Structure formats: structure tokens, C-alpha cells
Amino acid sequence: MRWFQRTLGILCGIALMIALLITSVEAVTYWTPGYYEKEYAKYEVLDAVDMEMDDLLQVTDEMMAYLRGDREDLHVPTIVGGEPREFFNEREIAHMEDVRGLFLAAIAIRRACLVLIAASLVLLAVTQADWKRLLPRTVCAGAGLFFAILAVLAGIISTDFSRYFVVFHEIFFNNDLWILDPATDLLINIVPEPFFMDTAARIGITYGISVAAVFAVCIWLIRRQGRAGKS
């Protein structure tokens, strides 16, 4: 029974790390005021697409709403080069449908992780586990295992971001719609590769802070139990 309880605790730690990673992506993508405006200014996106900032930010808001599942299509009218037009062409719309699928799948995975955590805690209660001693150690172990694997992957990707950027798309997309043409597709101009590098770094920092908080709480609880055992 002891090994079963430890396994549940480790699974809680891994599931928590996955949920925090997805939340970190969501936080940077959706919840960071002014981020897109700063990136657009940094990479001179307005000149590349020949648009006003307010119009481009409105398009961005509509795109984010689509990725969240809050709107059904990406037919977004705007002003480009002083002329009214649809911002996204058919190829971009088809590609973003695939991207939306990834975003919604990530949300479903996070929901599954939270269910797994809840179920594990219920099973620990049913098996009368020693919560105070077991959970901090096993959650810390599971979190450490997942974070170590993720850190190795991040280190590998950082050696050649452009190469692994392509690899990522080849793994998660079964078509070539993600290969956009700057001459015809505005989307590639508003999210150039350096934008993805900045976003990845921001997600890494956000995730690192949340992981550090988890480890800090676990270590504090472990030390507290150690002091209580000595008294």
C-alpha cells in the first residue's frame, strides 16, 4: 500500500507541473496587458503590415478570442494600407484552425491533470495515507522529475531555436500550412520568429517562478515536519 500511495503523490506532482506549464502559456498568451503592443513596436510590425496599432491590436484580440474558443471563425475585417479587407486569408485561417486545436487540447489536458490530482487525493484519503509526511516529499519528487526532463528539453532547444521551431511544427501539424509567405500572408509578419523566442522566454520565466513556489512550499512543509518530529 505504501508504494501505491507514493505513486499517487508523484503523479500529483507531475500533473501539477503540467497544469502549471499550460497555465504559464495561457498567462503569457492571454493575460499579459501590453505585451503584444510592445512586441509589435519592437519588431516594427506596423511597417511590415502597413496598419495602425489600434487596428492591429483589435485583430490580435479577435485572434486570441478564436484560439480560446470564444468566437467561431477568423473572418476579421480591418484596414490594411488604408484599404478595408479581411486580415486573414484562407491559408492562414486553415493554419490557425490547427493552432486552435492545440490550444483547446492543452486546456483539456490541464483539466484532466486537475481531475487526476483530485482523484489521487481522494484515493490517498481512502487509503489513510499520512498526508503531512507523504505529500510534500512525493509531490516534490514528481515535480522535480518532470521539471528536470523539461529543463533538458529546453536546453536542447535553446542551442538552435530555429531548427527546433521547425521540428515542433512538423510534429504537431500534419500539413505545410504553417509555412507562410511574407509576401501574401500577414500572419507571419505579426508573429515573426523572434516574437516566438521572446514568448518562449517569457513563458519559461513565468513557469520557473511558479515551479519555484511549489518547491518552496514543499521544502517548508518537509522542514516543518522535521522540526515537529524532533520536538
N, C-alpha and C positions, 0 to 999 in steps of 0.2 A: 504493500500500500504506500510505503514511503516513496518509492521510485515514481509511482503514479502521481502523487502529489507534487513531487519536484518537477516532473514533466509538465504538469498543468501550470506551475509557476513560471517555468521557462517559456512555455507557449504564450503566457500572458505578456512576458517581456518582449518577445518577438512581435506579437500582434500590436502591442503598444508602440513599438518603434515604427512599424509600417503605417499605423494610423497617424502618428506624428509627422512622418515623411510626407504623406499625402496632404495633411493639413498645412504643412510648410509650403508646399507647392501652391495650394489654394490661397494661402495668405499672401504670398508674393504676387500671384496672378490676379487675384480679385480684390484684396483688401489693403492695398498699398496706395494711398492717395498721392497723386502727383508723379508716380513712378513712370508711367508711360510718357507723360509730358516731358519729363527730364531726359528720358532716353531718346525721344524724338528730336529734342533740341541738340542733344549730344552728338547724334549721328546725322544731323542735317536732313532729317526725313522730309520735312516740309518742302524743301527744294526738290527732292527726288520725286515726290508725288505731285508737286505743284498744287498744294492745298493750304488752307488756313488751319491754324492749330485747333480752333473750336470745332471745325468740321471733322478733322481727323480724330479728335478725341470722341466725338459723337459716334463715328464709325467704330472706334475701338470699344466703346460701351456696348454697342449693338452686337459686336463680335463676341465679347465676353458673356453677354446675356445668352447668346446662342450656344456657346460652349457649356454653360451651366444648365442648359435645357429650358431656359426661361422664354425663348422665342423659337419658332418652328423653322424659320428659314433665314438665309443670309442675303436676301434681296434688300440691300441698303442703298437708297438713293442719297446722293451727296453732290458736292460741287468740286470738280477737278479741272484745273486750268481755266477757271471761270465759267465752265460749262456744266450743266446738270447731267448726271449719268449714274448708273449703278456702279458702286465701288468694286464689287467682286464680280469677276467673270465666271463662266460656267466651270472652268477647270479649277479655279480657286474654291468655288462652292463645293465641288466634289471632294477636293482635298480636305477642306475644313469639316466636312461630314465625317471623314475618317478620324480627324483630330477630336471632334466632339465625342466620338465613340470611346476614345481613350480616356478623355476627361470623365465621362459618365461611368466608365468601367472602374476608374480609380475611386470614385465616390462609392460605388458598390462594394469594392474591396475594403475600403475603410469601414463601411457599415458591417461587413462580415467580421472584420477584426474586432469591432466593439462587441458584437454578439459572442464571438469566441471568448473574449475576456470575461464577459458576464457569465457565460456558461461555465467557464473554468472556476470562477469564484464560487458559483453555486455548488459545483462538484467538490471544491475544497471544503465548503461548509458541511456538505453532506458526509464527507469522509472525516470530518472533525480534525482538520489539519490545524497545526499550530501556526496560525496566521502571522503572528508578530515575528516569529523567527523565520518561517519559511518564505513568505512573500518577498521581503526586501532582498534576500540572497538570491532567490531563483529569478525574480524579475530582473535584477541587476545582471545575472549571468546571461539570461536570454537577450536582454538589451545589448550587452557587451558583445555577444556573438554576432548579432545582426549588424551592429554598428561597425564591427571590425571588418566584416565582409564588404559592407558598403564603402568603408574608407579605402579598402584595397581597390575596389572598382573605380572610385573617384580618383585615386592616384593614377591609375592606368589611363583613364580618360583624359586627365589633365596633361598627359605627355603629348597628346595630339588631338585636340578638341575637334578639329575639322574632320579628321578621319572617323572618329567615333560618333560624330554628329551624323555622318552618312550611314554608319553601321546601325545606329539607333533607328533611323528611318527604314532601312532595309529589313530590320527585324520586325518592326511594328506596322509596316504598311506593305500590302501585297500588290502594289501598283507603283507607277512612276509619277503619280500626280503631284507628289511633293517636290519634284524637280521643276521649279518655277523659272520663268523667263523675265528678267527685269524690264525688258522692252515691252512686254504685254501684260504682265501680272503685277499689280500694285502691291499685293500682299508681301512679296519678297522685299519690297522697298521699305515697308513699315516695320518689318521684323528681320533685319539683316542678321547674319551670323554673330557679329559682336553683341547684338542685343541678347541672343540666347546665352552667350558666355556670361554677360552681366547678370542675367536672370538666374542662371545656374549657381553663380557665386552667391547671389542674394539668398537663394533657397538654402544653399549649404550653410550660410551663417545662421539663418533662422532655425534650421533644423539642429545645428550644433548647439545653439542656446537651449532649445527645448530638451535635447538629449542630456546636456549638462545638468539641467534642472532635475531630470529623472534620477540621474546618478547621485546628485547631491542629496536628494530626499532618501534614496535607498541607503546610502552610506550613513546618513544621520540616524536612520532607524536602526541600522545594524550596530552602530556605536552605542546608541541608547540602550539597546538590548544587552550589549556587553557590560555597560555600567550597571544596569539593573541586576545582572547575574552576579556581579561581584559584591553588591550590597546585601 
